[in-house]
Amino acid sequence: MVEMLPLVKIAPELNLTLDPSSGIIGASLGREVLILSMDTINEQITELEAAANDIETALDPNTVSEGAYPGREGVYITAGKLTNMVYGFILGLVLLVALLL
């Protein structure tokens, strides 16, 4: 005979309970449980995971953001090289002018 496990209260202020035998989360109304759909929550979790992965790989110059246009691989490396060349040129000019004066 199957033993009925008691419902586990997850969030008492929201009346959320977990049925440990089936793994279903629902709203408790006395001894009964209303089954809630978790599809929208799972979709939001998937979107958050994609955003977290995008933030995690943002510092790698070889990666591209998820919403970027195709063919933009390596654009961060090129931009970094050009920026460093401009900074070096400006610093060189400043040092040259400082030495000549």
C-alpha positions as CSV (number, residue, x, y, z in Angstrom):
1,M,0.0,0.0,0.0
2,V,1.3,3.5,-0.9
3,E,1.9,5.8,2.0
4,M,0.5,9.3,1.4
5,L,3.2,11.9,2.1
6,P,2.2,15.2,3.6
7,L,2.2,18.3,1.5
8,V,5.3,20.4,1.9
9,K,4.6,24.1,2.3
10,I,7.0,26.1,0.0
11,A,5.6,29.6,0.6
12,P,2.9,29.7,3.3
13,E,2.1,33.4,2.6
14,L,1.2,32.4,-1.0
15,N,-0.4,29.1,-0.1
16,L,2.1,27.2,-2.3
17,T,2.7,23.5,-1.6
18,L,4.7,20.7,-3.1
19,D,3.4,17.2,-3.4
20,P,6.6,15.1,-2.8
21,S,5.3,12.0,-4.4
22,S,4.5,13.6,-7.8
23,G,6.6,16.7,-7.7
24,I,3.7,19.0,-8.5
25,I,3.6,22.5,-7.1
26,G,0.2,23.9,-6.4
27,A,-2.0,26.2,-4.4
28,S,-3.3,24.6,-1.2
29,L,-6.9,25.0,-0.3
30,G,-7.4,23.0,2.8
31,R,-6.4,19.4,1.9
32,E,-6.7,19.8,-1.9
33,V,-4.1,21.2,-4.2
34,L,-4.8,23.2,-7.4
35,I,-2.2,22.4,-10.1
36,L,-0.5,25.4,-11.5
37,S,1.1,25.7,-14.9
38,M,4.8,26.3,-14.8
39,D,5.2,26.9,-18.5
40,T,5.4,30.7,-18.3
41,I,7.9,30.6,-15.5
42,N,10.1,28.1,-17.4
43,E,10.0,30.4,-20.4
44,Q,11.1,33.4,-18.2
45,I,13.9,31.2,-16.7
46,T,15.1,30.3,-20.1
47,E,15.2,34.0,-21.1
48,L,17.1,34.9,-17.9
49,E,19.6,32.1,-18.5
50,A,20.2,33.4,-22.0
51,A,20.8,36.9,-20.7
52,A,23.1,35.6,-17.9
53,N,25.1,33.7,-20.5
54,D,25.3,36.8,-22.7
55,I,26.6,38.9,-19.7
56,E,29.1,36.1,-18.8
57,T,30.6,36.0,-22.3
58,A,30.5,39.8,-22.8
59,L,34.2,40.2,-21.8
60,D,35.4,37.6,-24.3
61,P,36.4,39.5,-27.4
62,N,35.9,36.5,-29.7
63,T,32.2,36.1,-28.8
64,V,29.2,38.0,-30.2
65,S,26.1,39.2,-28.3
66,E,22.9,37.1,-28.9
67,G,21.1,39.9,-30.6
68,A,24.0,41.0,-32.8
69,Y,23.9,41.0,-36.6
70,P,25.6,38.0,-38.3
71,G,29.2,38.4,-39.4
72,R,30.3,40.4,-36.3
73,E,32.7,37.8,-34.9
74,G,36.0,39.4,-33.9
75,V,34.7,43.0,-34.1
76,Y,35.7,43.6,-30.4
77,I,39.3,42.6,-31.1
78,T,39.4,45.0,-34.1
79,A,37.9,47.8,-32.1
80,G,40.3,47.2,-29.3
81,K,43.3,47.3,-31.6
82,L,42.2,50.5,-33.3
83,T,41.5,52.2,-29.9
84,N,44.9,51.3,-28.6
85,M,46.6,52.5,-31.8
86,V,44.8,55.9,-31.5
87,Y,45.7,56.2,-27.8
88,G,49.3,55.3,-28.6
89,F,49.4,57.9,-31.4
90,I,47.9,60.7,-29.2
91,L,50.3,59.8,-26.3
92,G,53.2,59.8,-28.7
93,L,52.3,63.2,-30.0
94,V,51.9,64.6,-26.4
95,L,55.3,63.2,-25.5
96,L,56.9,64.6,-28.7
97,V,55.5,68.1,-28.1
98,A,56.5,67.9,-24.4
99,L,60.1,67.0,-25.4
100,L,60.4,69.7,-28.0
101,L,59.2,72.5,-25.8
